[in-house]
Amino acid sequence: MGLHVLVDDADEFAKMAKSNGAELTGPFVKEDKRIYTLHAPERLPVTIESRN
């Protein structure tokens, strides 16, 4: 089980999340998508994605 979030700008979201202490992996580029992953509290996997 996990959470998938589609945002307008994954890089900007990642920057904000990192500044608030989140540990992210990425970006991974797949087709026209930029993807980051992180683990939320309780280790829930979260995928953050934007399309170019």
A tleap script that builds the chain and sets N, CA, C and O, in Angstrom:
source leaprc.protein.ff14SB
mol = sequence {
  NMET GLY LEU HIE VAL LEU VAL ASP ASP ALA
  ASP GLU PHE ALA LYS MET ALA LYS SER ASN
  GLY ALA GLU LEU THR GLY PRO PHE VAL LYS
  GLU ASP LYS ARG ILE TYR THR LEU HIE ALA
  PRO GLU ARG LEU PRO VAL THR ILE GLU SER
  ARG CASN
}
set mol.1.N position { 0.846 -1.170 0.000 }
set mol.1.CA position { 0.000 0.000 0.000 }
set mol.1.C position { 0.895 1.237 0.000 }
set mol.1.O position { 1.959 1.235 0.618 }
set mol.2.N position { 0.473 2.275 -0.680 }
set mol.2.CA position { 1.229 3.509 -0.737 }
set mol.2.C position { 0.341 4.645 -1.199 }
set mol.2.O position { -0.839 4.455 -1.493 }
set mol.3.N position { 0.921 5.815 -1.256 }
set mol.3.CA position { 0.200 7.019 -1.663 }
set mol.3.C position { 0.906 7.596 -2.880 }
set mol.3.O position { 2.129 7.736 -2.878 }
set mol.4.N position { 0.150 7.931 -3.917 }
set mol.4.CA position { 0.679 8.516 -5.147 }
set mol.4.C position { 0.093 9.914 -5.274 }
set mol.4.O position { -1.127 10.080 -5.268 }
set mol.5.N position { 0.963 10.928 -5.392 }
set mol.5.CA position { 0.514 12.322 -5.447 }
set mol.5.C position { 0.992 12.944 -6.755 }
set mol.5.O position { 2.183 12.906 -7.066 }
set mol.6.N position { 0.074 13.511 -7.513 }
set mol.6.CA position { 0.400 14.219 -8.746 }
set mol.6.C position { 0.405 15.716 -8.444 }
set mol.6.O position { -0.597 16.265 -7.986 }
set mol.7.N position { 1.540 16.376 -8.702 }
set mol.7.CA position { 1.683 17.805 -8.432 }
set mol.7.C position { 2.072 18.520 -9.720 }
set mol.7.O position { 2.477 17.884 -10.694 }
set mol.8.N position { 1.948 19.845 -9.719 }
set mol.8.CA position { 2.322 20.626 -10.899 }
set mol.8.C position { 3.829 20.618 -11.140 }
set mol.8.O position { 4.269 20.586 -12.289 }
set mol.9.N position { 4.627 20.647 -10.065 }
set mol.9.CA position { 6.084 20.729 -10.181 }
set mol.9.C position { 6.722 19.861 -9.093 }
set mol.9.O position { 6.843 20.284 -7.944 }
set mol.10.N position { 7.124 18.654 -9.463 }
set mol.10.CA position { 7.708 17.720 -8.488 }
set mol.10.C position { 9.012 18.256 -7.910 }
set mol.10.O position { 9.295 18.034 -6.732 }
set mol.11.N position { 9.812 18.958 -8.711 }
set mol.11.CA position { 11.077 19.504 -8.207 }
set mol.11.C position { 10.828 20.542 -7.120 }
set mol.11.O position { 11.507 20.551 -6.093 }
set mol.12.N position { 9.873 21.398 -7.346 }
set mol.12.CA position { 9.547 22.433 -6.353 }
set mol.12.C position { 8.975 21.794 -5.082 }
set mol.12.O position { 9.298 22.216 -3.972 }
set mol.13.N position { 8.142 20.795 -5.246 }
set mol.13.CA position { 7.590 20.085 -4.087 }
set mol.13.C position { 8.715 19.418 -3.298 }
set mol.13.O position { 8.745 19.491 -2.069 }
set mol.14.N position { 9.634 18.773 -4.001 }
set mol.14.CA position { 10.756 18.104 -3.344 }
set mol.14.C position { 11.617 19.104 -2.575 }
set mol.14.O position { 12.050 18.822 -1.458 }
set mol.15.N position { 11.858 20.244 -3.157 }
set mol.15.CA position { 12.638 21.296 -2.499 }
set mol.15.C position { 11.969 21.723 -1.189 }
set mol.15.O position { 12.631 21.857 -0.160 }
set mol.16.N position { 10.658 21.933 -1.239 }
set mol.16.CA position { 9.907 22.324 -0.049 }
set mol.16.C position { 9.934 21.207 0.998 }
set mol.16.O position { 10.142 21.466 2.184 }
set mol.17.N position { 9.722 19.969 0.555 }
set mol.17.CA position { 9.702 18.833 1.480 }
set mol.17.C position { 11.060 18.653 2.158 }
set mol.17.O position { 11.123 18.408 3.363 }
set mol.18.N position { 12.149 18.774 1.387 }
set mol.18.CA position { 13.497 18.646 1.954 }
set mol.18.C position { 13.765 19.744 2.975 }
set mol.18.O position { 14.390 19.494 4.006 }
set mol.19.N position { 13.299 20.955 2.695 }
set mol.19.CA position { 13.518 22.062 3.632 }
set mol.19.C position { 12.751 21.855 4.937 }
set mol.19.O position { 13.048 22.492 5.947 }
set mol.20.N position { 11.758 20.957 4.907 }
set mol.20.CA position { 10.992 20.623 6.104 }
set mol.20.C position { 11.418 19.293 6.713 }
set mol.20.O position { 10.713 18.737 7.556 }
set mol.21.N position { 12.576 18.782 6.284 }
set mol.21.CA position { 13.140 17.597 6.904 }
set mol.21.C position { 12.834 16.265 6.261 }
set mol.21.O position { 13.265 15.233 6.775 }
set mol.22.N position { 12.108 16.246 5.157 }
set mol.22.CA position { 11.799 14.978 4.490 }
set mol.22.C position { 13.042 14.454 3.772 }
set mol.22.O position { 13.850 15.230 3.262 }
set mol.23.N position { 13.184 13.140 3.739 }
set mol.23.CA position { 14.259 12.495 2.998 }
set mol.23.C position { 13.658 11.875 1.751 }
set mol.23.O position { 12.885 10.920 1.826 }
set mol.24.N position { 14.023 12.429 0.603 }
set mol.24.CA position { 13.475 11.982 -0.671 }
set mol.24.C position { 14.542 11.281 -1.498 }
set mol.24.O position { 15.739 11.518 -1.334 }
set mol.25.N position { 14.081 10.418 -2.384 }
set mol.25.CA position { 14.934 9.783 -3.373 }
set mol.25.C position { 14.462 10.254 -4.741 }
set mol.25.O position { 13.262 10.315 -5.005 }
set mol.26.N position { 15.410 10.584 -5.604 }
set mol.26.CA position { 15.048 11.023 -6.950 }
set mol.26.C position { 15.699 12.350 -7.268 }
set mol.26.O position { 16.494 12.853 -6.473 }
set mol.27.N position { 15.388 12.911 -8.382 }
set mol.27.CA position { 14.281 12.543 -9.257 }
set mol.27.C position { 14.634 11.382 -10.188 }
set mol.27.O position { 15.781 11.200 -10.597 }
set mol.28.N position { 13.621 10.625 -10.495 }
set mol.28.CA position { 13.686 9.614 -11.536 }
set mol.28.C position { 12.888 10.172 -12.697 }
set mol.28.O position { 11.831 10.770 -12.499 }
set mol.29.N position { 13.386 9.981 -13.896 }
set mol.29.CA position { 12.677 10.467 -15.082 }
set mol.29.C position { 12.174 9.254 -15.845 }
set mol.29.O position { 12.950 8.375 -16.221 }
set mol.30.N position { 10.876 9.216 -16.068 }
set mol.30.CA position { 10.252 8.116 -16.802 }
set mol.30.C position { 9.279 8.728 -17.794 }
set mol.30.O position { 8.298 9.364 -17.410 }
set mol.31.N position { 9.560 8.530 -19.069 }
set mol.31.CA position { 8.782 9.132 -20.143 }
set mol.31.C position { 8.753 10.642 -19.919 }
set mol.31.O position { 9.812 11.268 -19.930 }
set mol.32.N position { 7.601 11.244 -19.718 }
set mol.32.CA position { 7.528 12.692 -19.520 }
set mol.32.C position { 7.287 13.047 -18.056 }
set mol.32.O position { 6.786 14.130 -17.757 }
set mol.33.N position { 7.644 12.133 -17.131 }
set mol.33.CA position { 7.356 12.334 -15.709 }
set mol.33.C position { 8.639 12.513 -14.904 }
set mol.33.O position { 9.666 11.909 -15.214 }
set mol.34.N position { 8.573 13.344 -13.871 }
set mol.34.CA position { 9.645 13.477 -12.872 }
set mol.34.C position { 9.070 12.922 -11.581 }
set mol.34.O position { 8.009 13.353 -11.129 }
set mol.35.N position { 9.775 11.964 -10.988 }
set mol.35.CA position { 9.231 11.217 -9.862 }
set mol.35.C position { 10.205 11.232 -8.697 }
set mol.35.O position { 11.403 11.007 -8.873 }
set mol.36.N position { 9.687 11.497 -7.509 }
set mol.36.CA position { 10.428 11.408 -6.253 }
set mol.36.C position { 9.695 10.422 -5.358 }
set mol.36.O position { 8.481 10.252 -5.477 }
set mol.37.N position { 10.425 9.776 -4.469 }
set mol.37.CA position { 9.786 8.904 -3.484 }
set mol.37.C position { 10.255 9.307 -2.095 }
set mol.37.O position { 11.357 9.829 -1.923 }
set mol.38.N position { 9.413 9.061 -1.117 }
set mol.38.CA position { 9.753 9.300 0.282 }
set mol.38.C position { 8.925 8.359 1.129 }
set mol.38.O position { 8.005 7.708 0.633 }
set mol.39.N position { 9.255 8.287 2.408 }
set mol.39.CA position { 8.464 7.488 3.341 }
set mol.39.C position { 7.847 8.423 4.368 }
set mol.39.O position { 8.549 9.139 5.082 }
set mol.40.N position { 6.549 8.404 4.426 }
set mol.40.CA position { 5.793 9.209 5.385 }
set mol.40.C position { 5.849 8.523 6.749 }
set mol.40.O position { 6.375 7.415 6.858 }
set mol.41.N position { 5.319 9.161 7.783 }
set mol.41.CA position { 5.259 8.515 9.096 }
set mol.41.C position { 4.636 7.124 8.979 }
set mol.41.O position { 3.771 6.882 8.137 }
set mol.42.N position { 5.083 6.240 9.821 }
set mol.42.CA position { 4.660 4.832 9.801 }
set mol.42.C position { 5.190 4.115 8.568 }
set mol.42.O position { 4.714 3.033 8.224 }
set mol.43.N position { 6.194 4.725 7.889 }
set mol.43.CA position { 6.879 4.133 6.736 }
set mol.43.C position { 5.998 3.934 5.509 }
set mol.43.O position { 6.322 3.116 4.648 }
set mol.44.N position { 4.894 4.664 5.411 }
set mol.44.CA position { 4.040 4.599 4.234 }
set mol.44.C position { 4.815 5.142 3.031 }
set mol.44.O position { 5.264 6.287 3.072 }
set mol.45.N position { 4.986 4.360 1.966 }
set mol.45.CA position { 5.680 4.877 0.793 }
set mol.45.C position { 4.813 5.900 0.056 }
set mol.45.O position { 3.615 5.696 -0.145 }
set mol.46.N position { 5.449 7.002 -0.339 }
set mol.46.CA position { 4.750 8.075 -1.050 }
set mol.46.C position { 5.529 8.368 -2.329 }
set mol.46.O position { 6.752 8.504 -2.306 }
set mol.47.N position { 4.815 8.461 -3.431 }
set mol.47.CA position { 5.406 8.827 -4.723 }
set mol.47.C position { 4.858 10.186 -5.123 }
set mol.47.O position { 3.645 10.397 -5.133 }
set mol.48.N position { 5.766 11.118 -5.458 }
set mol.48.CA position { 5.400 12.457 -5.897 }
set mol.48.C position { 5.767 12.549 -7.370 }
set mol.48.O position { 6.898 12.237 -7.742 }
set mol.49.N position { 4.833 12.971 -8.214 }
set mol.49.CA position { 5.054 12.954 -9.645 }
set mol.49.C position { 4.521 14.224 -10.301 }
set mol.49.O position { 3.493 14.770 -9.903 }
set mol.50.N position { 5.260 14.679 -11.327 }
set mol.50.CA position { 4.752 15.748 -12.194 }
set mol.50.C position { 5.047 15.370 -13.628 }
set mol.50.O position { 5.978 14.614 -13.906 }
set mol.51.N position { 4.261 15.893 -14.523 }
set mol.51.CA position { 4.460 15.634 -15.950 }
set mol.51.C position { 4.997 16.891 -16.603 }
set mol.51.O position { 4.545 18.000 -16.317 }
set mol.52.N position { 5.956 16.704 -17.473 }
set mol.52.CA position { 6.576 17.833 -18.164 }
set mol.52.C position { 5.717 18.322 -19.299 }
set mol.52.O position { 6.088 19.270 -19.990 }
savepdb mol mol.pdb
quit
